Amino acid sequence: MAASADLTPVQPQHRFDEARLAAYLADHLPDFRLPLNVQQFRGGGANPAFLLHAPGRSYVLRKRTLPKKGLDIAASTARDFGLISALHEAALPVAAPRLVCADASVIGTPFYLLDHVPGRHFRDPNLPGMDPKQRHALYDAMAAALAQIHALPPAQTGLPANGDGQDYLVRQIAALIEQYRGNRTEEIAPMERLLDWLPAHVPAERTATLMHGNFRIDNLVFHPAEPQVVAVLDWDLALIGHPLADLAINCMPYRVTIPGMGSLQGLDFIESGIPGEADYVAAYCRHAGRPAPEEGGIAHWNFYLAFALFRVAVMAQGIVKRSQAAGNGTAPPAPALKAYAAVVRSVSHQAWHLVDGGDD
């Protein structure tokens, strides 16, 4: 079951008519029985998740409060459910899909339902409470799960291809540049350089795979006792893109410290048992059937890292801009706002150093 630390009562802004939901499930799920108890998972942002307890069964309900670009909420919800259904059919580690509901009158918005997958859920990438051998095995399992995702033929996902991984990078960089320019609150020299450098240096490798888009250890459920990923969560950002961009995003805890999120910066990797970035990337290559990095298995790795770092900086800048626009009444505390502004500066310097080799 989910740990109690992962759950809260349903938050006021996400409450719905639980009796109406229970009646709907009783009509549409053959094995559903009353009574129904509802709790909310922590986090989730604009796409919250809820744990539904019923006699003998537990489910996860996901709903969207914001649609994907170009879709309404009903179509976005159907897309998410269709992807998870395709991944489950392909034997990837995802929860079994149960139903999708387009009728907004049930809980106020379309939603879908999955089986709840019991197991271990770690919010901190440092894996406190584990011994070095356990930590190493869990990170190896994470690398294996990411390689398994990337090995699925894109046609089996049901997602639109929209070109290949190179096209994905071109589109994403253009969108991030536009987003950053719209949210810019000060001129940061390395960010200005990255705005020109990144679109001019997209690698020519034409490959396309399923990308999770937010593959982190806190989006994984591990087997209760074994070093095995039994469910990958949070597929809201999934699309057909570039596997190395996905891997670089996965490696961000090695590079970045973001307020409220765990980081691997400054960790003693030998003592902890957690592989360093190079060893983790080598493990991914092994599971993905790529040559080791030192044997040419990953070309232009610094570009993909710079892209992922730039993405983090743009997201942090968006928080700074929105916080300033919100005014004192709803903005985060000044220290938090200052911390996000510092993330933009430090991460952009790191990204530019990777691609330029400079020290500014």
C-alpha positions in Angstrom: 0.0 0.0 0.0 1.0 3.6 -0.3 3.0 5.0 2.7 1.0 7.3 5.0 3.5 10.0 4.3 2.5 10.0 0.7 -1.2 10.6 1.5 -3.4 13.4 2.8 -7.1 14.0 3.1 -8.5 15.3 -0.2 -7.5 19.0 -0.5 -10.3 21.6 -0.6 -9.6 22.7 -4.2 -9.8 19.1 -5.4 -12.8 17.8 -3.5 -15.6 16.1 -5.4 -18.8 14.2 -4.6 -17.5 10.9 -3.3 -21.0 9.3 -3.1 -21.6 10.1 -6.8 -18.2 8.6 -7.7 -19.0 5.5 -5.7 -22.4 5.0 -7.4 -20.6 5.4 -10.8 -18.0 2.8 -10.0 -20.6 0.4 -8.7 -22.3 0.6 -12.1 -19.1 0.4 -14.2 -16.7 -1.8 -12.3 -17.9 -5.4 -11.9 -15.7 -6.2 -8.9 -16.3 -2.9 -7.1 -17.9 -3.0 -3.6 -18.8 -0.3 -1.1 -17.9 1.5 1.1 -15.4 3.8 -0.6 -12.7 5.8 1.1 -10.8 8.5 -0.7 -7.3 10.0 0.0 -5.1 12.2 -2.1 -1.5 11.6 -3.0 0.9 14.4 -2.1 2.2 16.4 -5.1 0.7 15.9 -8.5 0.5 19.6 -9.3 -2.1 20.3 -12.0 -2.9 16.6 -12.4 -3.7 15.3 -8.9 -4.0 11.6 -8.0 -6.2 9.9 -5.4 -6.1 6.6 -3.7 -9.5 4.9 -3.5 -10.0 2.1 -0.9 -12.8 -0.4 -1.4 -13.2 -3.8 0.3 -10.6 -6.1 -1.1 -9.3 -3.6 -3.8 -7.5 -0.3 -4.1 -7.5 2.0 -7.1 -5.7 5.2 -8.2 -7.9 7.9 -9.8 -6.1 10.5 -11.9 -7.7 13.7 -13.2 -6.4 16.7 -15.0 -7.1 20.3 -14.2 -5.1 21.6 -17.2 -5.3 20.0 -20.7 -2.3 19.2 -22.9 -1.6 21.8 -25.6 -4.0 21.5 -28.5 -6.4 19.2 -26.6 -9.3 19.7 -24.2 -9.3 18.0 -20.8 -11.5 15.1 -22.0 -9.1 14.4 -24.9 -6.1 14.8 -22.7 -7.5 12.3 -20.2 -8.3 9.8 -22.9 -4.8 10.2 -24.3 -3.2 9.5 -20.9 -5.4 6.4 -20.4 -4.8 5.1 -23.9 -1.0 5.4 -23.4 -1.1 3.5 -20.1 -3.3 0.9 -21.7 -0.9 0.4 -24.5 2.1 0.2 -22.2 0.3 -2.3 -20.0 -0.5 -4.4 -23.0 3.2 -4.3 -24.0 4.2 -5.5 -20.5 5.9 -2.4 -19.4 5.8 -1.7 -15.6 2.6 0.4 -15.3 -0.6 -0.1 -13.3 -3.4 -2.1 -14.9 -6.0 0.4 -16.5 -9.6 -0.1 -15.3 -11.8 2.6 -16.9 -11.8 6.1 -18.3 -14.7 8.5 -17.7 -15.4 11.4 -20.0 -18.5 12.5 -18.1 -17.5 15.6 -16.2 -20.7 15.4 -14.1 -19.3 12.5 -12.0 -16.5 14.3 -10.2 -16.4 17.7 -12.0 -13.9 16.7 -14.7 -13.0 13.6 -16.8 -10.8 11.0 -15.0 -9.4 7.6 -15.4 -8.9 4.7 -12.9 -6.0 2.3 -12.5 -5.3 -0.6 -10.1 -3.2 0.5 -7.2 0.3 -1.1 -7.3 1.7 -1.7 -3.8 5.4 -1.4 -3.2 8.2 0.9 -2.1 8.1 4.6 -3.0 11.1 6.8 -2.4 10.8 10.6 -2.5 14.5 11.2 -1.7 17.0 10.1 -4.4 19.6 9.5 -1.6 17.4 6.5 -0.5 17.7 7.0 3.3 17.3 3.8 5.2 18.8 1.6 2.5 22.3 0.1 2.7 24.9 0.6 -0.1 24.1 -2.7 -1.8 20.4 -2.0 -1.8 20.9 1.6 -3.2 23.1 0.3 -6.0 20.6 -2.3 -6.9 17.6 0.1 -6.9 19.5 2.6 -9.2 20.3 -0.3 -11.5 16.7 -1.2 -11.6 15.8 2.4 -12.4 18.2 2.4 -15.4 16.8 -0.9 -16.6 13.2 0.5 -16.5 14.2 3.5 -18.5 15.9 1.4 -21.1 12.8 -0.8 -21.3 10.6 2.3 -22.0 12.9 3.4 -24.7 12.9 -0.1 -26.3 9.2 0.0 -27.0 8.5 0.6 -30.7 6.8 4.1 -30.9 4.0 2.7 -33.0 2.8 0.6 -30.1 2.2 3.6 -27.9 -0.6 5.1 -29.9 1.1 8.5 -29.5 1.6 10.8 -32.6 5.1 10.6 -33.9 5.6 14.2 -35.0 8.9 13.4 -36.6 11.8 11.9 -34.7 14.0 12.7 -31.8 15.8 15.4 -33.6 12.5 17.1 -34.5 11.5 16.8 -30.8 14.7 18.6 -29.7 14.2 21.4 -32.3 10.6 21.9 -31.2 11.3 21.7 -27.5 14.2 24.1 -27.6 12.1 26.6 -29.6 9.3 26.3 -27.1 11.6 26.7 -24.1 13.3 29.8 -25.7 9.9 31.4 -26.2 8.8 30.5 -22.7 12.0 31.9 -21.2 11.8 35.2 -23.2 8.2 35.6 -22.0 9.3 35.1 -18.3 12.7 36.8 -18.3 13.1 39.2 -15.3 16.8 40.0 -15.6 19.5 39.4 -18.2 21.7 36.4 -17.4 24.6 36.1 -19.8 24.9 32.3 -20.1 21.1 32.0 -20.7 21.4 34.6 -23.5 24.2 32.5 -25.0 22.3 29.3 -24.7 19.3 30.8 -26.5 21.5 31.1 -29.6 23.8 28.0 -29.1 21.2 25.3 -28.4 19.1 25.5 -31.6 22.3 25.8 -33.7 23.8 22.6 -32.3 21.1 20.0 -32.2 22.8 16.6 -32.9 22.0 15.1 -36.3 21.1 11.6 -34.8 17.7 10.7 -36.1 16.1 8.4 -33.6 12.7 8.2 -32.0 11.5 6.5 -28.9 8.9 6.8 -26.2 10.0 9.5 -23.7 8.6 9.6 -20.2 9.6 13.2 -19.8 9.8 13.3 -16.0 11.6 10.0 -15.2 12.7 10.4 -11.6 13.1 7.9 -8.7 10.0 9.5 -6.9 7.9 8.5 -10.0 8.7 4.9 -9.5 7.2 2.1 -7.4 9.6 -0.7 -6.5 8.8 -4.2 -5.6 8.2 -4.6 -1.8 11.3 -6.7 -1.4 13.2 -6.9 -4.7 15.2 -4.3 -6.6 12.6 -4.2 -9.4 10.5 -1.4 -10.8 6.9 -2.6 -10.7 5.2 0.7 -11.8 6.2 3.9 -13.5 4.0 6.8 -12.5 3.2 10.3 -13.9 3.0 9.8 -17.7 1.5 13.3 -18.3 4.6 14.5 -20.2 5.2 11.4 -22.3 5.6 11.7 -26.0 7.7 10.4 -28.9 11.1 12.1 -28.6 14.8 11.4 -28.0 15.9 8.7 -25.5 19.1 10.6 -24.6 17.1 13.7 -23.7 15.0 11.5 -21.4 18.2 10.0 -19.8 19.7 13.5 -19.3 16.4 14.7 -17.6 16.7 11.5 -15.4 20.3 12.5 -14.4 19.3 16.0 -13.2 19.7 15.1 -9.5 23.4 14.7 -10.1 23.6 18.2 -11.4 20.9 20.4 -9.8 19.5 21.2 -6.4 15.9 22.5 -6.6 14.1 23.8 -3.5 11.8 21.1 -2.1 13.3 18.3 -4.2 16.1 15.9 -3.4 19.6 16.1 -4.9 22.7 13.9 -5.3 25.1 16.8 -5.4 28.0 16.4 -2.9 27.1 12.8 -2.2 29.9 10.3 -1.5 29.0 7.7 -4.1 31.4 5.1 -2.9 30.1 5.2 0.6 26.5 5.5 -0.3 26.4 2.7 -2.9 24.6 5.0 -5.3 26.4 5.0 -8.7 27.9 8.3 -9.9 26.5 9.8 -13.0 29.0 8.1 -15.3 28.4 4.7 -13.8 24.6 5.2 -13.9 24.8 6.2 -17.6 26.9 3.1 -18.3 24.3 1.0 -16.5 21.6 2.5 -18.8 23.7 1.8 -21.9 24.2 -1.8 -20.7 20.4 -2.3 -20.3 19.7 -0.5 -23.6 22.1 -2.5 -25.6 24.2 0.5 -26.4 28.1 0.4 -26.3 29.5 1.9 -23.1 29.9 5.7 -23.2 33.7 5.3 -23.4 33.2 3.1 -26.4 31.1 5.7 -28.2 27.7 4.6 -27.0 26.6 8.2 -26.3 27.7 11.0 -28.6 27.1 14.6 -27.7 26.2 13.8 -24.0 27.1 17.3 -23.0 24.5 18.7 -25.4 21.8 16.5 -23.9 22.8 17.6 -20.4 22.9 21.2 -21.4 19.4 20.8 -22.9 18.1 19.3 -19.7 19.7 21.9 -17.5 18.3 24.7 -19.8 14.9 23.1 -19.3 15.3 23.3 -15.5 16.4 26.9 -15.7 13.4 27.9 -17.9 11.0 26.2 -15.5 12.6 27.9 -12.5 12.4 31.2 -14.3 8.7 30.6 -14.8 8.2 30.2 -11.1 10.1 33.5 -10.4 8.0 35.4 -13.0 4.7 34.0 -11.7 5.6 34.7 -8.1 6.5 38.3 -8.9 3.3 38.8 -10.8 1.2 37.2 -8.0 2.2 40.0 -5.5 2.9 39.7 -1.9 -0.4 38.0 -1.0 0.1 34.7 -2.9 3.9 34.7 -3.8 6.1 32.2 -2.0 8.3 33.5 0.8 11.2 35.7 -0.2 13.9 33.1 0.6 12.1 30.6 -1.7 11.8 33.1 -4.5 15.5 34.0 -4.1 16.4 30.3 -4.2 14.6 29.8 -7.6 16.2 32.9 -9.0 19.6 31.4 -7.9 18.7 28.1 -9.6 18.3 29.9 -12.9 21.7 31.6 -12.6 23.6 28.6 -11.4 22.1 26.1 -13.7 22.5 28.3 -16.8 26.2 28.8 -15.9 26.6 25.0 -15.6 24.9 24.4 -18.9 27.0 26.9 -20.7 30.2 25.6 -19.1 29.3 22.1 -20.5 29.1 23.3 -24.1 31.7 26.0 -24.1 34.3 24.9 -21.6 34.4 28.4 -20.3 34.4 29.5 -16.6 31.7 32.2 -16.7 
